[in-house]
Amino acid sequence: MAQAEIGLIGLGVMGSNLALNIAEKGNTIAVFNRTVERTREFYEEAGDLKDRIIPCETIEDFVAAIKPPRPIIIMIKAGDAVDQQMEILKPHLEAHDIMIDAGNANFRDTMRRFDTLKDSGLTFIGMGVSGGEEGARHGPSIMVGGLEESWKRVEKVLTSIAARYEGDPCVAWLGENGAGHFVKTIHNGIEYADMQMIAEIYGILRDGLKMSAAEIAEVFATWNKGRLNSFLIEISEIVLRAGDQLGSGPLVDVILDKAGQKGTGKWSVIEAQNMGVPATGIEAAVAARSLSSMKAEREAAEKILGLPDVPPLSIGDKAAFLADLENALLAAKIGAYAQGFAVMAAASREFGWNLPMPTIARIWRAGCIIRSQFLDEITKAFTESPDAANLIVTPAFAAMVKDTDGPLRRVVSTAVLGGLPVPALASALGYFDSYRRARGTANMIQAQRDYFGAHGYDRTDGKDSHHGPWGSGLVAERS
């Protein structure tokens, strides 16, 4: 029997879809699952792809079925389960075999696993896979981190299964150890921000303009033909048109307003803070999801506090306001992407990855949740200005920020005065206003800190030791 080009452990939904994708693209794959019944079931359901699938019922048979050096994808729940599976595999592997974690792993776990294996003769890849179940089956965006020689061993297979944008495969080696999983984490952080901003615009249309789900769907359909063309805008229109199967009207109107979050959104905020890089759009989106999950508390608070005592939203020219909403959403998206890329640039410097920003934008153009026309412009901007400090100071995006500043400002002002929560949109406006201002207000903070230092407010008893003259320059720099 011919040996498989690659192996996969974990035949859940994502693993099964990825395995079928690999087989469908002409690669022979060995598969293994903890429960033998699932392996047999998967094989029987594979239909015409059976000839390129080798089902294995023991780890020994599984490893023997793969051509050395053996690349083995581990597609199971992130965390301790991955470490446990690696320990089970290790005794059966040989020098240069590659274990590939394709789950939503914390990049710091990936770096730890990479380091643990570096003297063992085995190697490790942390592989970000974006696009959900559909992407895994028909073509995801793939972000690879590991040794370059490990990447070369799997490049042919991964290139064959990746999504394509105008023929260009959406897969790339991005650097060593945790690079791939870090980029996937920031991708998900941007996704959180993008979805929250869309939800806030939806809220303005629903609660401010009192538009129906069908009317809002028409607005999103129109926007999807312009600069906001993207997967998220497209599916927003689709879900707004969907009817409830129980016949009680639009499905979106009966869905509970309570969104949870997985680890990647939180991790992206934590790492932005660790890097000292502001990612206020992502932070606002993660906080909004956390607040949304506090449904009972919100209901109780509304009974106690009531809604803001403000007049109904008054819009003189509805068409002009809809145009402002479109441009405000574009502006906010620019802010979220700029912040995400800034966090990746900081991590690239800290961990020595040399992350290729144009390549990252390029492989996000298809197969992933945040795929959009917009990413073509980001690819071009970073290609033309590779050393730009921030996306928003590249020529093309600086022009877009200037063009959309007024609409974003008007929309945020209108929403706030109308009592409508827009934390992510407002965060984008605050980010732009702070980043573009040469003289900010941190001098006041520094003056306060200088006073504390000079007057001894580091004492635990709170008394003023007054051990030096105020303004002695203990912490404050002079302009």
C-alpha positions as CSV (number, residue, x, y, z in Angstrom):
1,M,0.0,0.0,0.0
2,A,1.3,3.5,-0.9
3,Q,2.1,5.6,2.1
4,A,0.2,8.8,2.9
5,E,1.7,12.2,2.3
6,I,0.3,13.5,5.6
7,G,-1.6,12.3,8.6
8,L,-4.4,13.8,10.7
9,I,-5.6,13.0,14.3
10,G,-9.0,14.2,15.4
11,L,-12.1,13.5,13.2
12,G,-14.4,16.1,14.7
13,V,-16.1,18.5,12.3
14,M,-13.1,20.6,11.6
15,G,-10.7,17.6,11.3
16,S,-13.1,15.6,9.1
17,N,-13.6,18.5,6.8
18,L,-9.8,19.2,6.6
19,A,-9.1,15.6,5.9
20,L,-11.7,15.4,3.1
21,N,-10.2,18.6,1.6
22,I,-6.7,17.1,1.6
23,A,-8.0,13.9,-0.1
24,E,-10.1,15.8,-2.6
25,K,-7.0,17.8,-3.7
26,G,-5.2,14.6,-4.7
27,N,-3.2,13.9,-1.6
28,T,-3.3,10.6,0.3
29,I,-4.0,11.0,4.0
30,A,-3.9,8.7,7.0
31,V,-6.5,9.4,9.6
32,F,-6.8,8.4,13.3
33,N,-9.4,9.2,16.0
34,R,-9.4,8.3,19.7
35,T,-12.6,6.3,19.1
36,V,-12.3,3.6,16.5
37,E,-16.0,3.9,15.7
38,R,-15.6,7.5,14.5
39,T,-12.6,6.5,12.2
40,R,-14.7,3.8,10.6
41,E,-17.7,6.1,10.3
42,F,-15.6,8.8,8.7
43,Y,-14.1,6.4,6.2
44,E,-17.5,4.9,5.2
45,E,-18.9,8.5,4.6
46,A,-15.9,9.5,2.4
47,G,-17.5,8.2,-0.7
48,D,-15.4,8.6,-3.8
49,L,-12.5,9.9,-1.7
50,K,-11.9,6.6,0.1
51,D,-9.1,5.7,-2.3
52,R,-7.0,8.5,-0.9
53,I,-7.8,7.9,2.8
54,I,-6.0,5.4,5.0
55,P,-8.1,4.8,8.1
56,C,-6.0,3.6,11.1
57,E,-7.2,2.1,14.3
58,T,-3.9,2.2,16.3
59,I,-1.3,4.8,16.7
60,E,1.3,2.3,15.5
61,D,-0.5,1.7,12.2
62,F,-1.2,5.4,11.8
63,V,2.5,6.4,12.1
64,A,3.6,3.5,9.8
65,A,1.1,4.7,7.1
66,I,2.8,8.1,6.7
67,K,5.8,8.8,4.5
68,P,8.8,10.0,6.5
69,P,9.5,12.7,7.5
70,R,6.0,12.4,8.8
71,P,3.8,15.5,9.0
72,I,0.9,14.9,11.4
73,I,-1.9,17.4,11.9
74,I,-3.4,17.4,15.4
75,M,-7.0,18.8,15.1
76,I,-8.4,18.4,18.6
77,K,-9.5,20.8,21.4
78,A,-6.8,23.3,22.3
79,G,-5.0,23.1,25.6
80,D,-3.9,20.1,27.7
81,A,-5.4,17.6,25.2
82,V,-2.8,18.6,22.6
83,D,0.1,18.1,25.0
84,Q,-1.4,14.7,26.0
85,Q,-1.7,13.7,22.3
86,M,1.9,14.8,21.6
87,E,3.2,12.6,24.5
88,I,1.3,9.6,23.1
89,L,2.8,10.2,19.6
90,K,6.4,11.0,20.6
91,P,7.5,7.4,21.3
92,H,6.4,6.3,17.8
93,L,8.0,9.1,15.8
94,E,11.5,9.4,14.3
95,A,13.9,12.3,13.7
96,H,12.5,15.2,11.6
97,D,8.9,14.1,11.9
98,I,6.6,17.1,12.4
99,M,3.7,17.5,14.8
100,I,1.2,20.2,13.5
101,D,-1.2,21.9,15.9
102,A,-4.0,23.2,13.7
103,G,-6.4,24.3,16.4
104,N,-7.0,27.7,18.0
105,A,-4.0,27.5,20.2
106,N,-2.5,30.2,22.4
107,F,0.7,31.1,20.6
108,R,2.6,31.0,23.9
109,D,1.7,27.3,24.2
110,T,2.9,26.9,20.6
111,M,6.2,28.5,21.5
112,R,6.5,26.3,24.5
113,R,5.8,23.1,22.5
114,F,8.3,24.2,19.8
115,D,11.0,24.7,22.5
116,T,10.2,21.4,24.2
117,L,10.8,19.5,21.0
118,K,13.9,21.4,19.7
119,D,16.4,18.9,21.2
120,S,14.4,15.8,20.6
121,G,14.9,15.5,16.8
122,L,11.2,16.1,16.3
123,T,9.8,19.4,15.0
124,F,6.6,21.4,15.5
125,I,4.3,23.6,13.5
126,G,1.7,25.9,14.9
127,M,-0.8,26.4,12.1
128,G,-3.7,28.9,12.2
129,V,-6.6,27.8,10.1
130,S,-9.4,30.3,9.4
131,G,-12.7,29.9,7.7
132,G,-14.6,27.6,10.0
133,E,-16.1,24.4,8.9
134,E,-16.8,25.6,5.3
135,G,-13.2,26.8,4.9
136,A,-11.7,23.6,6.3
137,R,-13.7,21.6,3.7
138,H,-13.3,23.8,0.6
139,G,-10.3,26.1,1.2
140,P,-9.2,27.9,4.4
141,S,-6.7,30.7,4.9
142,I,-3.7,29.1,6.5
143,M,-1.0,30.8,8.6
144,V,2.1,28.6,9.3
145,G,4.7,29.1,12.0
146,G,7.7,26.7,12.5
147,L,11.0,26.0,10.9
148,E,11.3,26.8,7.3
149,E,12.4,23.2,6.4
150,S,9.3,21.9,8.2
151,W,7.2,24.3,6.1
152,K,8.8,23.0,2.9
153,R,7.8,19.5,3.8
154,V,4.1,20.4,4.0
155,E,4.0,23.3,1.5
156,K,2.7,21.2,-1.4
157,V,-0.2,19.8,0.5
158,L,-1.2,23.0,2.3
159,T,-0.9,25.0,-0.9
160,S,-3.2,22.5,-2.6
161,I,-6.0,22.8,0.0
162,A,-5.8,26.6,0.7
163,A,-8.4,29.1,-0.5
164,R,-7.6,31.0,-3.6
165,Y,-8.0,34.6,-4.4
166,E,-7.7,35.2,-8.2
167,G,-5.6,32.0,-8.4
168,D,-3.3,33.0,-5.6
169,P,-3.2,30.5,-2.7
170,C,-4.1,31.9,0.7
171,V,-1.3,30.2,2.7
172,A,2.1,31.3,3.8
173,W,5.0,30.5,6.2
174,L,5.1,33.5,8.5
175,G,8.1,32.7,10.8
176,E,9.3,30.4,13.5
177,N,7.5,28.9,16.5
178,G,4.4,30.8,17.4
179,A,4.2,33.2,14.4
180,G,1.3,31.4,12.7
181,H,-0.8,31.1,15.8
182,F,-0.1,34.7,16.8
183,V,-1.3,36.0,13.4
184,K,-4.4,33.8,13.7
185,T,-5.1,35.3,17.1
186,I,-4.9,38.8,15.8
187,H,-7.0,37.8,12.8
188,N,-9.7,36.7,15.3
189,G,-9.3,40.0,17.3
190,I,-9.9,42.0,14.2
191,E,-12.9,39.7,13.4
192,Y,-14.4,40.5,16.8
193,A,-14.0,44.3,16.2
194,D,-15.4,44.0,12.7
195,M,-18.5,42.1,13.9
196,Q,-19.1,44.4,16.8
197,M,-18.9,47.5,14.5
198,I,-21.4,46.0,12.1
199,A,-23.7,45.1,15.1
200,E,-23.5,48.8,16.3
201,I,-24.5,50.1,12.8
202,Y,-27.3,47.5,12.8
203,G,-28.4,48.9,16.2
204,I,-28.5,52.4,14.9
205,L,-30.7,51.3,11.9
206,R,-33.0,49.2,14.1
207,D,-33.4,51.3,17.2
208,G,-32.5,54.8,15.9
209,L,-34.2,54.7,12.4
210,K,-36.8,52.0,13.4
211,M,-36.0,50.0,10.3
212,S,-37.1,46.4,9.9
213,A,-34.7,43.5,9.4
214,A,-35.7,43.4,5.7
215,E,-35.0,47.1,5.2
216,I,-31.6,46.8,6.9
217,A,-30.8,43.8,4.7
218,E,-31.3,46.0,1.7
219,V,-28.9,48.6,3.1
220,F,-26.2,45.9,3.7
221,A,-26.8,44.5,0.2
222,T,-26.1,47.9,-1.3
223,W,-23.0,48.4,0.8
224,N,-21.7,45.0,-0.2
225,K,-21.5,46.3,-3.8
226,G,-19.1,49.1,-2.7
227,R,-16.0,49.6,-0.6
228,L,-17.5,47.5,2.3
229,N,-17.7,44.4,0.1
230,S,-16.8,41.6,2.4
231,F,-17.9,38.2,3.8
232,L,-19.2,39.7,7.0
233,I,-21.3,42.3,5.2
234,E,-22.6,39.6,2.9
235,I,-23.7,37.2,5.7
236,S,-25.2,40.1,7.6
237,E,-27.6,40.6,4.7
238,I,-28.3,36.9,4.6
239,V,-29.1,36.5,8.3
240,L,-31.3,39.7,8.2
241,R,-33.4,38.1,5.4
242,A,-33.7,34.7,7.2
243,G,-37.1,33.9,8.6
244,D,-37.8,32.1,11.9
245,Q,-38.8,28.5,11.2
246,L,-41.5,28.9,13.8
247,G,-43.1,31.6,11.8
248,S,-42.6,34.5,14.2
249,G,-40.9,36.8,11.8
250,P,-37.3,37.6,11.0
251,L,-34.9,35.1,12.7
252,V,-32.6,37.9,13.9
253,D,-35.5,39.4,15.9
254,V,-35.9,36.3,18.0
255,I,-32.2,35.5,18.6
256,L,-31.1,36.2,22.2
257,D,-28.8,39.2,22.4
258,K,-26.1,37.3,24.3
259,A,-22.8,36.6,22.7
260,G,-20.0,34.6,24.2
261,Q,-16.3,34.6,23.3
262,K,-13.6,32.1,22.8
263,G,-10.0,32.5,23.9
264,T,-8.6,34.2,20.8
265,G,-10.5,37.5,21.3
266,K,-9.3,37.8,24.9
267,W,-5.7,36.7,24.0
268,S,-5.5,39.4,21.3
269,V,-6.4,42.1,23.8
270,I,-3.9,40.7,26.4
271,E,-1.1,40.5,23.9
272,A,-1.8,44.1,22.7
273,Q,-1.5,45.2,26.3
274,N,1.7,43.1,26.7
275,M,3.2,44.8,23.7
276,G,2.1,48.3,24.8
277,V,0.2,48.8,21.6
278,P,-3.3,50.3,21.7
279,A,-6.0,48.1,20.2
280,T,-9.0,49.9,21.4
281,G,-11.4,48.6,18.8
282,I,-10.6,45.0,19.6
283,E,-10.8,45.8,23.4
284,A,-14.2,47.4,23.0
285,A,-15.5,44.4,21.0
286,V,-14.3,41.9,23.6
287,A,-15.8,44.0,26.4
288,A,-19.1,44.3,24.5
289,R,-19.4,40.6,24.2
290,S,-18.7,40.2,27.9
291,L,-21.3,42.8,28.7
292,S,-23.8,41.1,26.3
293,S,-23.4,37.8,28.2
294,M,-24.6,39.6,31.4
295,K,-28.2,39.4,30.2
296,A,-29.9,39.1,33.6
297,E,-27.9,42.0,35.0
298,R,-28.7,44.1,32.1
299,E,-32.4,43.4,32.4
300,A,-32.3,44.3,36.1
301,A,-30.3,47.5,35.4
302,E,-32.9,48.6,32.8
303,K,-35.6,48.3,35.4
304,I,-33.6,50.4,37.9
305,L,-32.0,52.9,35.7
306,G,-34.3,53.0,32.7
307,L,-33.0,53.9,29.2
308,P,-31.4,57.3,28.6
309,D,-33.9,60.2,28.7
310,V,-33.2,61.5,25.2
311,P,-35.3,62.6,22.3
312,P,-35.9,60.1,19.5
313,L,-33.2,60.1,16.8
314,S,-34.0,62.9,14.3
315,I,-32.6,62.5,10.8
316,G,-33.4,65.2,8.3
317,D,-31.9,63.5,5.2
318,K,-32.1,59.7,5.6
319,A,-30.1,59.0,2.4
320,A,-27.3,61.3,3.6
321,F,-27.3,59.6,7.0
322,L,-27.1,56.2,5.4
323,A,-24.1,57.3,3.4
324,D,-22.6,58.6,6.7
325,L,-23.2,55.2,8.3
326,E,-21.4,53.4,5.4
327,N,-18.4,55.7,5.6
328,A,-18.3,55.5,9.4
329,L,-18.2,51.7,9.3
330,L,-15.4,51.9,6.7
331,A,-13.5,54.3,9.0
332,A,-13.9,52.1,12.0
333,K,-12.8,49.1,10.1
334,I,-9.6,50.9,9.1
335,G,-9.0,51.6,12.7
336,A,-9.4,48.0,13.8
337,Y,-7.1,46.7,11.0
338,A,-4.5,49.4,11.7
339,Q,-4.5,48.4,15.4
340,G,-4.3,44.7,14.6
341,F,-1.4,45.1,12.2
342,A,0.4,47.4,14.7
343,V,0.2,44.7,17.3
344,M,1.6,42.1,14.9
345,A,4.4,44.5,14.0
346,A,5.3,44.9,17.7
347,A,5.2,41.1,18.2
348,S,7.4,40.6,15.1
349,R,10.1,42.8,16.6
350,E,9.8,41.3,20.1
351,F,10.0,37.6,18.9
352,G,12.2,38.1,15.9
353,W,9.7,36.8,13.4
354,N,10.0,39.4,10.7
355,L,6.3,39.0,9.9
356,P,5.6,39.9,6.3
357,M,2.6,42.4,6.5
358,P,1.7,42.4,2.8
359,T,1.7,38.6,2.8
360,I,-0.6,38.5,5.8
361,A,-3.1,40.8,4.2
362,R,-2.8,38.8,1.0
363,I,-3.6,35.4,2.5
364,W,-6.6,36.9,4.3
365,R,-8.3,37.9,1.0
366,A,-10.1,34.5,0.7
367,G,-11.0,31.6,2.9
368,C,-11.1,33.5,6.2
369,I,-13.9,35.2,8.1
370,I,-12.6,38.8,7.6
371,R,-12.0,38.3,3.9
372,S,-12.8,41.5,2.0
373,Q,-12.0,43.7,-0.9
374,F,-10.4,46.0,1.7
375,L,-7.5,43.6,2.1
376,D,-6.3,44.2,-1.4
377,E,-5.8,47.8,-0.5
378,I,-3.9,46.8,2.7
379,T,-1.7,44.5,0.7
380,K,-0.8,47.3,-1.7
381,A,-0.3,49.8,1.1
382,F,2.2,47.7,3.0
383,T,3.9,46.7,-0.2
384,E,4.5,50.3,-1.2
385,S,5.2,51.5,2.4
386,P,6.8,48.5,4.2
387,D,8.3,50.7,6.9
388,A,5.2,52.6,7.7
389,A,4.7,53.1,11.5
390,N,0.9,52.5,11.1
391,L,-1.5,51.6,8.3
392,I,-3.3,54.9,8.7
393,V,-0.2,56.9,7.8
394,T,0.3,55.2,4.4
395,P,-0.8,57.5,1.6
396,A,-3.9,55.6,0.5
397,F,-5.2,55.0,4.0
398,A,-4.4,58.5,5.3
399,A,-6.6,59.8,2.5
400,M,-9.4,57.3,3.5
401,V,-9.2,58.4,7.1
402,K,-9.5,62.0,6.1
403,D,-12.4,61.3,3.8
404,T,-14.4,59.3,6.4
405,D,-13.5,61.4,9.5
406,G,-16.6,63.6,9.2
407,P,-19.1,60.7,8.8
408,L,-17.6,58.8,11.7
409,R,-17.7,61.9,13.9
410,R,-21.3,62.6,12.9
411,V,-22.5,59.0,13.4
412,V,-20.9,58.6,16.8
413,S,-22.3,62.0,17.9
414,T,-25.8,61.2,16.7
415,A,-25.7,57.8,18.3
416,V,-24.4,59.0,21.7
417,L,-27.0,61.9,21.8
418,G,-29.7,59.3,20.9
419,G,-28.6,57.0,23.8
420,L,-27.5,54.2,21.4
421,P,-24.3,52.3,22.5
422,V,-21.5,52.4,20.0
423,P,-18.4,51.5,22.0
424,A,-16.4,50.1,19.0
425,L,-17.2,53.0,16.7
426,A,-16.4,55.5,19.4
427,S,-13.2,53.8,20.1
428,A,-12.1,54.2,16.5
429,L,-12.9,57.9,16.6
430,G,-10.9,58.2,19.9
431,Y,-8.0,56.3,18.4
432,F,-7.8,58.5,15.3
433,D,-8.1,61.7,17.4
434,S,-5.4,60.6,19.8
435,Y,-3.0,59.2,17.2
436,R,-3.1,62.3,15.0
437,R,-2.5,64.8,17.8
438,A,1.1,65.9,18.2
439,R,0.4,67.5,21.6
440,G,-1.8,65.4,23.8
441,T,-2.7,65.6,27.5
442,A,-0.3,63.1,29.0
443,N,1.8,66.0,30.2
444,M,-0.9,66.4,32.9
445,I,-0.5,62.7,33.9
446,Q,3.3,63.2,34.1
447,A,2.9,66.3,36.2
448,Q,0.7,64.4,38.6
449,R,3.2,61.5,38.8
450,D,6.1,64.0,39.3
451,Y,4.2,65.5,42.2
452,F,3.5,62.1,43.7
453,G,7.2,61.2,43.5
454,A,8.4,64.5,44.9
455,H,6.0,64.4,47.8
456,G,6.5,60.8,48.8
457,Y,3.1,59.4,48.0
458,D,4.7,56.0,47.7
459,R,4.3,55.7,51.5
460,T,1.9,53.0,52.7
461,D,0.5,55.2,55.4
462,G,-0.5,57.9,52.8
463,K,1.4,60.7,54.6
464,D,3.3,63.3,52.7
465,S,7.0,62.8,53.3
466,H,7.9,65.8,51.1
467,H,11.4,64.7,50.4
468,G,12.0,67.0,47.4
469,P,10.8,70.1,45.6
470,W,7.9,69.7,43.3
471,G,8.9,69.7,39.6
472,S,12.3,68.1,40.4
473,G,11.9,65.9,37.3
474,L,11.7,62.6,39.0
475,V,9.4,61.1,36.2
476,A,8.5,64.0,33.9
477,E,10.4,64.8,30.7
478,R,10.6,68.4,29.6
479,S,9.2,69.3,26.2
